């Protein structure tokens, strides 16, 4: 009898054993409660009714725009799609737990930097009245936020071994955590800006945080770390297995640091070159409210800046995703080459051999839903066979391999039954 989807997800996971699952689940439940309490008390404790309205308006906007990066990840994940529940869990970690863990630590760092600025006149001279933010953002954000997001990706890597196969899975999980973080952080900064100035920087925050379809900020930083973990699981090289996650986290940190340090770099360079601080220059008051400035204009500007500034990071992600796509195609071809009916027909295997990076394989003569179910089961079977061989185990005794073969036999039987009836 085929395993259930839940059993497949939890196969070979610490969560499949009650003795380890119970304390892990209790710990995560406590963490969720603490996170919710931190957010409610610190995010919303001193917020005015108008601030609440702005926050929820912005949250609705981020939820709507987040559909775009989610659709891109869904397309990348189409050959061996992860469970929708895992998508939700990864997003919730970023939005709830990672944000809540980061908030008090970031606050502590900013408070200490504020005290440092007060006692160091030169910092006030160079960076002006906003010195606390200009200095604190490159220090607090990259270290703290990449760590709290990374903990969630590490948990997925540890707890869901059968669902975290390689580079592409790692990028998807990492990017999902980043999207979740962005989901709450963006409306928070919109509300914070409104409370501080009376203006609503909605379009600015949306354009900045969702530049390049929402994949140029937190999704990129944590996606890089996820790729490193995926490469560690995929490789057979011992050194690379340990070096890849560390290097990938550092890449995400550097990207985040560069994004947050633009102001720090500009102010510092200007002072070193001219001996004068640009912080003393009064900035012109915006001609229009931030909320009515053309959104697309701002989005194109922020996207162009990120595309240029983050080009090396996008190149790394693009190359690794391309290679992971080729790897998936080859693993599927190799894994299905020695299978026969009811797992796969000769005609279907010709389709496997003809599959390409941006193609989506279909089985002629079947409706879309049935075709997708068979293709997915075949792909899952092939990738599971690779995993078992990679771990030096016997494919023919693996329960997941047997389960996917039984699932394909069941789907074939259902097709026959439908034709007869």
Protein Blocks (a to p, Z undefined) as FASTA:
>chain_A
ZZdfklmmmgoiaklpmklmmmmmmmmmmmmmmmmmmmmmmmmmmpcfklmmmmmmmmmm
mmmmmmmmmmmmmmmmmmmccdfklmmmmmmmmmmmmmmmmmmmmmmmmmmmmmmmmmmm
klmmmnommlmmmmmmmmmmmmmmmmmmmmmmmmmmmmmmmlmmblmlmmmmmmmmmmmm
mmmmmmmmmmmmmmmnopacklmmmmmmmgghhpammmmmmmmmmmmmmmmmmpmbfklm
mmmmmmmmmmmmmmmmmmmmmmmmmmmmmmmmnopafklpccdddfbdfklgcfklmmmm
mmmmmmmmmmmmmmmmmmmmmmmmmmmmmmmmmmmmmgccfkbcfklmmmmmmpcfkbcc
ddehiafklmmmmmmmmmmmmmmmmmmmmnopafklpmklmmmmmmmmmmmmmmmmmmmZ
Z
